[in-house]
Amino acid sequence: MALLQNLLCILCLVGLVVSQDMPYEEFMAQIQACPKECHCPPNFPRAVYCDNKSLKSIPKIPPYTWYLYLQNNLIETLPSDALQNATQLRWLNLNRNKITNEGVAGGVLVAMTHLAHLYMDDNLLSSVPSPLPASLEQLRFSRNRISKIPAGVFAGLDKLSLLDLQGNKLMDDAVTEVSLKGLDNLVQINLAKNQLSSMPLGLPATTTQLFLDGNNIDKIPAGYFKGLPKVAFLRLNHNKLGSSGVPKDVFNVSSILDLQLSYNQLTEVPIIASGLEHLHLDHNKITDVSASNICPVSVDAVDDSFNESTPRLRYLRLDGNEIAPPIPRDVITCFRLLRSIVI
């Protein structure tokens, strides 16, 4: 009976694999080639799990692997033959290893022509490795030691939509129009917790989410966001922005939906656009808030009807400032859609 149950189980798995457009021959080759250090689940045959195994090198990976998990190991190098058998990789997770730039053989990454997701967070990289495959859609290098972005490293990466470089050692001269050239379809860029003292230059016009928390930025050039017409989510928490370094209408941008300026040195509320939905101004040095300095339209123009100019603010944080409650009634009158306010 047990043998019959096992046979039925195998037949079910084979049927599942076939239904997923994986030929039986490939399925068998994949399972039989699974490294002894790894786990290759029969019900998810294109995935190979080699994480949390204290590996110092990459084992020979089965030929039909799409998803490879190698995080939480002790891997220091990516030799040229490390992944030569895994030519179909779509997803590679190398987070939390000990990989250095010197340990990445030239051409080992670009040889993976189907790779869409490359995760190398928490390693020992000092520079963005190159060359990179043009197929990449997401690239994560957070919490390394990266201080350099080589010129042209992103050339041809027109499919890349997410670039995560938070928690590195990037300074202003590393993030330039030259170093970012090629990111023509980027949506999200995370440069938080680096060593930037000014707003980065050369960001793609397609940028929608810009994260700059935890830097040393103390001013924003007038008209800076004219070059970022699609920016919707902007985080500048934990910087050194004072009101003198923030042009009064620099955030009056119709595309911005979520603006976070917590833990800075602002003494005044910046002008915002009517379409803004979330505003974080907590832990600054603001002493006064009223409709005259925060409402994007005249309070007299706010009525019961809704139109394009009706303020859309739904969430407002003002705690950690020098504002004495209660919030003036004209602020509430202005933001009729406000659902939460913290003071």
C-alpha positions in Angstrom: 0.0 0.0 0.0 2.8 2.4 0.9 4.5 1.6 -2.5 1.3 2.4 -4.3 0.9 5.7 -2.4 4.4 6.7 -3.3 3.8 5.8 -7.0 0.6 7.8 -7.1 2.5 10.8 -5.4 5.2 10.6 -8.1 2.6 10.5 -10.9 0.8 13.5 -9.4 4.1 15.4 -9.3 5.0 14.5 -12.9 1.5 15.6 -14.0 2.0 18.9 -12.2 5.4 19.4 -13.8 4.0 18.6 -17.3 1.2 21.1 -16.7 3.8 23.7 -15.9 5.4 23.1 -19.4 8.4 21.3 -18.0 9.0 18.1 -20.1 9.4 14.9 -18.1 13.0 14.4 -19.3 14.0 17.8 -18.0 12.2 17.1 -14.7 14.0 13.9 -14.1 17.4 15.4 -15.1 16.8 18.3 -12.7 15.9 16.1 -9.7 18.7 13.7 -10.4 21.3 16.5 -10.6 20.3 18.1 -7.4 23.5 18.7 -5.3 23.6 16.8 -2.0 24.1 20.2 -0.1 20.8 21.6 -1.5 17.1 20.9 -1.6 15.2 20.5 -4.9 11.5 20.2 -4.2 9.8 17.9 -6.8 6.7 20.1 -6.7 8.8 23.2 -7.6 11.5 21.6 -9.8 12.9 24.8 -11.2 14.0 26.0 -7.8 17.1 25.0 -5.9 17.6 25.8 -2.3 21.2 25.9 -1.0 20.6 28.6 1.7 21.8 28.4 5.3 24.3 25.5 4.6 27.6 27.2 5.6 28.7 26.7 2.0 32.1 28.2 1.0 31.6 27.6 -2.7 28.8 27.2 -5.1 27.9 23.5 -5.9 27.2 22.3 -9.4 23.7 23.6 -10.2 21.2 21.5 -12.2 20.7 22.6 -15.8 17.1 23.6 -15.7 17.2 25.8 -12.6 15.3 29.1 -12.8 15.4 30.1 -9.1 18.6 29.7 -7.1 18.8 30.5 -3.4 22.3 30.7 -1.9 21.8 33.3 0.9 23.2 33.0 4.4 26.4 31.1 3.5 30.1 31.8 3.6 30.7 32.1 -0.2 33.6 34.5 -1.0 34.0 34.0 -4.8 32.0 33.6 -8.0 34.5 31.9 -10.3 33.9 31.8 -14.0 32.6 28.2 -14.0 30.5 28.7 -10.9 27.2 28.8 -12.8 28.1 27.6 -16.2 25.7 24.8 -16.0 22.7 27.0 -14.9 22.2 28.9 -18.2 18.5 29.4 -17.6 18.7 31.3 -14.3 16.0 33.9 -13.7 16.5 34.6 -10.0 19.7 34.5 -8.0 19.9 35.2 -4.3 23.4 35.6 -2.9 22.4 37.8 0.1 24.5 37.6 3.3 27.7 36.0 2.0 31.3 37.3 1.9 31.7 38.1 -1.8 34.1 40.8 -2.8 34.7 42.5 -6.1 38.0 40.6 -6.5 36.1 37.4 -6.0 33.7 38.0 -8.9 35.2 36.6 -12.1 34.9 38.8 -15.2 31.9 37.7 -17.3 30.4 35.3 -14.7 27.3 37.6 -14.3 26.8 38.7 -17.9 26.9 35.1 -19.0 23.4 34.6 -17.4 21.4 36.0 -20.2 18.0 35.2 -18.7 18.7 36.6 -15.2 16.0 39.1 -14.1 16.6 39.3 -10.3 20.0 39.6 -8.8 20.3 39.9 -5.0 23.6 40.5 -3.4 22.7 42.4 -0.2 25.0 42.1 2.8 28.2 41.2 1.1 31.7 42.9 0.9 31.4 44.6 -2.5 33.3 47.9 -2.8 32.0 48.7 -6.3 29.0 47.7 -8.5 30.3 44.6 -10.3 30.4 44.5 -14.0 29.5 43.6 -16.7 25.9 42.9 -15.9 23.3 41.0 -18.0 21.0 43.1 -20.1 18.0 41.0 -18.9 18.1 42.3 -15.3 14.8 43.8 -13.9 15.8 44.1 -10.2 19.3 44.7 -8.8 19.9 44.8 -5.0 23.3 45.6 -3.5 22.2 47.1 -0.1 24.5 47.0 2.9 27.8 46.4 1.1 30.8 48.8 1.1 30.1 50.3 -2.3 31.8 53.7 -2.9 32.0 53.6 -6.7 29.6 53.1 -9.6 31.8 52.5 -12.7 30.9 54.6 -15.7 28.8 52.6 -18.2 28.1 49.8 -15.7 24.3 50.2 -16.4 24.6 50.6 -20.2 22.1 48.5 -22.0 20.1 47.7 -18.8 16.9 49.1 -20.2 14.8 46.5 -18.5 16.0 47.4 -15.0 13.1 48.9 -12.9 14.6 48.6 -9.4 18.0 49.5 -8.1 18.8 49.2 -4.4 22.0 50.7 -3.1 21.1 51.6 0.4 23.5 51.3 3.3 26.7 51.7 1.3 29.4 54.4 1.2 28.3 56.4 -1.9 29.3 60.1 -2.0 28.1 62.8 -4.3 30.9 62.2 -6.9 29.8 58.6 -7.3 26.2 59.2 -8.2 26.3 61.2 -11.4 24.7 61.3 -14.8 27.6 59.4 -16.2 27.5 56.6 -13.6 23.7 56.2 -13.9 23.6 56.3 -17.7 21.6 53.5 -19.3 18.8 53.2 -16.7 16.1 54.4 -19.1 13.2 52.6 -17.5 14.1 52.7 -13.8 11.1 53.1 -11.4 12.6 52.8 -8.0 16.1 53.8 -6.7 17.1 53.4 -3.1 20.1 55.5 -2.0 19.2 55.7 1.7 21.9 55.5 4.3 24.8 56.6 2.2 27.1 59.6 2.5 25.3 62.0 0.1 25.4 65.7 1.0 23.4 66.9 -2.0 20.5 65.7 -4.2 21.8 63.1 -6.7 22.2 64.2 -10.3 21.4 62.2 -13.4 18.4 60.3 -12.1 16.3 58.8 -14.9 13.2 60.8 -15.8 11.2 57.6 -15.3 12.0 57.5 -11.5 8.8 57.1 -9.5 10.1 56.1 -6.1 13.2 58.0 -4.7 14.5 57.0 -1.3 17.2 59.2 0.2 16.7 58.7 3.9 19.7 58.9 6.3 22.1 61.0 4.3 23.6 64.4 4.9 21.5 66.4 2.4 21.1 70.0 3.5 19.6 71.7 0.5 17.5 71.0 -2.7 18.2 73.0 -5.9 15.2 75.1 -7.1 13.3 73.2 -9.8 15.1 69.9 -9.0 12.0 67.8 -9.6 11.3 69.2 -13.1 13.7 66.5 -14.3 11.7 63.9 -12.4 8.1 64.3 -13.8 6.9 60.9 -12.5 8.2 61.0 -9.0 5.4 60.0 -6.7 7.0 58.6 -3.5 9.8 60.8 -2.1 11.6 60.0 1.2 14.1 62.4 2.7 13.8 61.4 6.4 16.9 61.8 8.6 18.8 64.4 6.6 19.9 68.0 7.4 17.3 69.9 5.6 16.5 73.4 6.9 13.9 75.7 5.5 16.7 78.0 4.1 17.8 75.1 2.0 14.4 74.2 0.7 13.0 76.5 -2.0 9.4 77.3 -0.9 7.6 75.6 -3.8 10.2 72.9 -4.6 7.7 70.2 -3.5 4.8 71.8 -5.3 4.8 69.0 -7.8 1.6 67.4 -9.1 3.0 63.9 -9.3 4.1 63.6 -5.7 1.7 61.5 -3.6 3.8 60.6 -0.6 6.3 63.1 0.9 8.4 62.2 3.9 10.6 64.9 5.6 10.8 63.5 9.1 13.8 64.2 11.4 15.2 67.2 9.6 15.6 70.9 10.7 12.7 72.5 9.0 11.2 75.6 10.7 8.4 76.2 8.1 5.9 74.0 6.3 6.9 73.8 2.6 4.3 74.4 -0.1 2.6 71.2 -1.3 0.5 70.3 -4.3 -3.2 69.6 -4.1 -2.7 66.0 -5.1 -0.4 65.1 -2.1 -1.9 62.3 0.0 0.6 61.6 2.7 2.9 64.2 4.4 5.4 63.4 7.1 6.8 66.5 8.9 7.4 65.0 12.3 10.5 65.7 14.4 11.5 69.0 12.8 11.5 72.5 14.3 8.2 73.8 13.0 6.5 76.2 15.4 3.3 77.1 13.6 0.9 75.4 11.3 -2.2 77.1 9.7 -4.2 77.0 6.5 -2.3 80.0 5.3 1.1 78.1 5.3 0.0 74.6 4.5 -3.2 74.6 2.4 -2.3 74.4 -1.3 -5.4 76.4 -2.2 -7.3 79.3 -0.6 -9.5 78.0 2.2 -12.4 80.1 0.8 -12.2 78.1 -2.4 -12.8 74.8 -0.6 -16.4 73.7 -0.8 -18.5 70.6 -0.7 -17.7 69.7 -4.3 -14.7 67.7 -5.6 -12.5 68.8 -8.5 -8.9 68.6 -9.5 -7.9 71.4 -7.1 -9.5 69.9 -4.0 -6.7 69.0 -1.6 -6.2 65.2 -1.4 -4.2 65.0 1.9 -5.3 62.0 3.9 -2.4 61.5 6.4 -0.4 64.2 8.2 2.3 63.9 10.9 3.4 66.9 12.8 4.5 65.4 16.1 8.0 66.1 17.5 7.8 69.8 16.5 7.1 72.9 18.6 3.5 73.1 17.6 1.0 73.5 20.4 -2.3 71.7 19.9 -5.1 71.9 18.8 -4.7 72.0 15.1 -6.4 75.2 13.8 -9.9 74.6 12.4 -9.0 76.1 9.0 -6.5 73.3 8.4 -9.2 70.8 8.9 -11.5 72.8 6.7 -8.8 72.8 4.0 -8.1 69.1 4.1 -11.6 67.6 4.1 -10.3 64.1 3.1 -7.9 64.0 6.1 -8.3 60.7 7.9 -5.4 60.8 10.3 -3.4 63.6 11.9 -0.6 63.1 14.5 0.5 66.0 16.6 
